[in-house]
Amino acid sequence: MAERILIIEDEIKIADFLRRGLAYEGYKVEVTNDGETGLKAARDNAPDLVILDVMLPGLDGLEVARRLRSGGETPILMLTAKDTVSDKVKGFDSGADDYLVKPFAFEELLARVKALLRRNKAADQTTFRFADLSLDTSTREVSRGGRKIDLTTKEFDLLHFFILHPRQVLSRELIYDRIWGYDFGGESNILEVYIRYLRSKLEAGNEPRLIQTVRGVGYALREE
Ligand code: CA
């Protein structure tokens, strides 16, 4: 069955471009042109993916994403203009799973769409890879290249969260929410401590750093 994609974009030219391209790829596409209509469409009949513009009349994309996120797990690909790429969008505090800066090539969008749909489908996936790092959630084994790495439960959970969101900036708040599960307080430095542990274990064989600090925001799993 064709996967359904909901587009929420007020620029008709872009909405048409997306609808045509995605329909051609075999997706079932619905287009709405403002936040409220989009939100209603998503709630009435949950799509497999939402493509959401940040700048919308009425409810903006960040607000739509927040409300969508509180109601379900539909992946959200956010579209944003270059000058409005804020840490909010990047860090997906808003609830977006990925973002794309306008203007973009259709092929690039399609790759993101496929990745997000795959990620959602692969909820029972147990092996994750990034660069030379691999992590298996069924055996709880972690390795870099061929080198086995022993992690504590929290270190493992933290690395698992990073590898589920490769290359994305994860804010400190988001990481605390997901890994520690309750408000640890902005004063806590436990995250920094765990990042230090993880880095020293991941880099014990002199491998290049994979967990990068994003100053003032948080951390990202990416190559230097
Ligand atoms: Ca717009």
Residues whose N, C-alpha, C, O or C-beta is under 5 A from the ligand:
A	BS01	CA	D10 E11 D53 M55 L56
